[in-house]
Amino acid sequence: MPLILYVSDASPPARAVLMLAEILQLEFDKQYINPVLREQDSPEMTQKNPMRTVPTLEDGEFCLADSHAIILYLMEKYGQNHRNLYPEDLRVRSTIHQRLFFDCSILFPRLRAIMAPTFLGKLNQPSGSMVTNIEDAYRTLEAYLSQSKYLAGPEMTIADISAVATVCGLDGLHPIDEKRHPNTREWLVNMSRKPFYRKCNAEGNEMLISLLKSSMKNNKQNDKKAKL
């Protein structure tokens, strides 16, 4: 039975899973979900994933939500020939886990804080506090990347694959200042040149940024009309 992955190309977490799948040469039956239309709220999808998020993995009767959990599951089950992405050394793995938690608790929530109200018609530009929070996240990334080329050490790991799907979205909305965060900019450029990024992430990220900016423009126009 093939793996089924419920995805949206514009979803950073979904793209993180797709990038790893490309590296591992996994084939999915991709089922597309439109998060803006809340298609993940259907009774069928809610049963599979009560969190009602994208992506969701279905492996036979087993369903798993959250991109970070899915990435770890795929590495454990199919990543035997790619242990460099998830080394068995306890300290390295712990560092990888911490960076994954940083992505799910800090990086992505700061992107989602812009995405959600924008698509709901409530935001026409990132607020000052949103920009401050993004800059704070960049400062943390810069600190990590001042210690090593990649987020968890000298070699790329699943932490980088997961985080870059989020960071490229943040960068599209509030660009990383190369003077303040040179290592973060270099890391993002380096990751963006990798084949799996170009194939599975670049187009979806451009789609997301375009959707957000066009939605903000429409929201601004609607705000002006409402004030007339």
ZAGUFI-181463 format. One line per field, with one value per residue (C-alpha): z, y, x. Coordinates in steps of 0.1 Angstrom, whole numbers, always signed. Last residue first. Example, Ala and Ser with C-alpha at 12.3 -4.5 7.8 and 13.67 -1.06 7.14 Angstrom:
zz <- (+71 / +78)
yy <- (-11 / -45)
xx <- (+137 / +123)
END
This chain:
zz <- (+28 / +56 / +44 / +9 / +23 / +44 / +12 / -7 / +21 / +23 / -14 / -12 / +18 / -2 / -32 / -9 / +9 / -24 / -40 / -9 / -9 / -46 / -45 / -16 / -36 / -66 / -46 / -23 / -40 / -71 / -62 / -26 / -36 / -61 / -35 / -44 / -20 / +9 / +2 / -2 / +31 / +49 / +35 / +46 / +81 / +83 / +73 / +98 / +105 / +73 / +52 / +64 / +61 / +40 / +58 / +37 / +14 / +41 / +64 / +37 / +30 / +68 / +70 / +44 / +55 / +90 / +81 / +57 / +80 / +110 / +88 / +87 / +67 / +79 / +100 / +130 / +140 / +121 / +93 / +87 / +124 / +154 / +138 / +123 / +157 / +167 / +134 / +137 / +171 / +157 / +128 / +153 / +170 / +137 / +130 / +164 / +158 / +124 / +139 / +167 / +141 / +122 / +90 / +62 / +51 / +78 / +86 / +54 / +68 / +45 / +60 / +96 / +92 / +72 / +94 / +127 / +106 / +99 / +135 / +145 / +120 / +134 / +172 / +184 / +153 / +140 / +175 / +182 / +151 / +162 / +196 / +180 / +158 / +189 / +207 / +177 / +177 / +214 / +211 / +182 / +158 / +130 / +113 / +79 / +78 / +84 / +47 / +37 / +66 / +60 / +53 / +86 / +111 / +87 / +76 / +112 / +121 / +91 / +99 / +135 / +123 / +96 / +121 / +117 / +115 / +103 / +106 / +89 / +58 / +60 / +60 / +64 / +72 / +60 / +67 / +98 / +112 / +147 / +148 / +119 / +103 / +118 / +111 / +75 / +70 / +88 / +66 / +84 / +62 / +34 / +53 / +22 / +30 / +38 / +3 / +5 / -23 / -21 / -30 / -34 / -23 / -37 / -16 / -31 / +3 / -9 / -26 / +5 / +26 / +3 / +3 / +41 / +43 / +15 / +36 / +66 / +43 / +29 / -6 / -23 / -2 / +12 / +22 / +19 / +12 / +14 / -10 / +0)
yy <- (+557 / +538 / +504 / +511 / +519 / +487 / +467 / +481 / +472 / +437 / +433 / +443 / +420 / +392 / +399 / +399 / +367 / +348 / +359 / +348 / +314 / +308 / +318 / +293 / +266 / +272 / +270 / +240 / +207 / +208 / +238 / +227 / +190 / +202 / +223 / +260 / +273 / +256 / +276 / +309 / +303 / +294 / +325 / +347 / +332 / +336 / +372 / +382 / +419 / +429 / +404 / +417 / +388 / +399 / +405 / +389 / +367 / +361 / +347 / +323 / +312 / +307 / +282 / +257 / +263 / +251 / +215 / +208 / +224 / +203 / +172 / +174 / +193 / +187 / +210 / +210 / +213 / +244 / +241 / +258 / +259 / +281 / +314 / +295 / +289 / +326 / +337 / +316 / +331 / +366 / +357 / +346 / +380 / +397 / +378 / +388 / +424 / +422 / +408 / +434 / +462 / +448 / +428 / +444 / +443 / +420 / +410 / +394 / +359 / +350 / +378 / +370 / +334 / +340 / +366 / +348 / +316 / +330 / +337 / +303 / +287 / +300 / +298 / +266 / +244 / +256 / +258 / +223 / +211 / +229 / +212 / +178 / +183 / +192 / +161 / +140 / +154 / +148 / +112 / +102 / +83 / +107 / +121 / +136 / +117 / +86 / +87 / +50 / +39 / +67 / +48 / +39 / +61 / +89 / +88 / +88 / +118 / +137 / +129 / +141 / +174 / +178 / +175 / +147 / +110 / +83 / +46 / +23 / +20 / +47 / +80 / +112 / +145 / +178 / +201 / +207 / +196 / +188 / +159 / +143 / +111 / +117 / +154 / +145 / +124 / +148 / +177 / +203 / +198 / +214 / +247 / +267 / +285 / +251 / +237 / +200 / +180 / +143 / +131 / +93 / +93 / +80 / +80 / +88 / +96 / +130 / +137 / +125 / +150 / +178 / +167 / +167 / +202 / +212 / +201 / +222 / +253 / +250 / +266 / +232 / +219 / +184 / +152 / +125 / +89 / +62 / +34 / +0)
xx <- (-154 / -137 / -148 / -135 / -100 / -100 / -110 / -81 / -57 / -72 / -67 / -31 / -25 / -41 / -18 / +12 / +2 / -6 / +26 / +46 / +29 / +33 / +70 / +74 / +57 / +79 / +111 / +103 / +102 / +124 / +147 / +150 / +158 / +184 / +203 / +208 / +183 / +202 / +233 / +214 / +196 / +229 / +246 / +218 / +218 / +256 / +254 / +227 / +231 / +249 / +229 / +196 / +171 / +142 / +108 / +80 / +100 / +125 / +98 / +88 / +124 / +128 / +99 / +109 / +145 / +137 / +126 / +155 / +180 / +168 / +168 / +206 / +232 / +268 / +291 / +267 / +231 / +219 / +244 / +278 / +286 / +288 / +278 / +249 / +233 / +237 / +224 / +194 / +187 / +190 / +168 / +141 / +143 / +140 / +108 / +94 / +102 / +86 / +54 / +55 / +56 / +27 / +30 / +9 / -27 / -41 / -77 / -88 / -88 / -59 / -39 / -50 / -37 / -5 / +11 / +10 / +17 / +51 / +59 / +44 / +67 / +100 / +93 / +77 / +78 / +112 / +128 / +115 / +133 / +164 / +161 / +156 / +187 / +208 / +195 / +204 / +240 / +243 / +230 / +252 / +229 / +232 / +200 / +208 / +242 / +221 / +210 / +211 / +190 / +165 / +133 / +117 / +136 / +139 / +103 / +91 / +114 / +101 / +65 / +69 / +84 / +58 / +29 / +3 / +5 / -19 / -14 / -39 / -17 / +8 / -11 / +8 / -9 / +6 / -13 / -33 / -67 / -52 / -77 / -58 / -72 / -107 / -105 / -96 / -127 / -150 / -138 / -117 / -86 / -106 / -103 / -107 / -74 / -59 / -65 / -57 / -40 / -36 / -2 / +2 / +38 / +70 / +102 / +136 / +151 / +163 / +129 / +110 / +131 / +121 / +84 / +83 / +97 / +72 / +43 / +56 / +60 / +24 / +21 / +23 / -6 / -4 / -21 / +6 / -4 / +22 / +15 / +0)
END
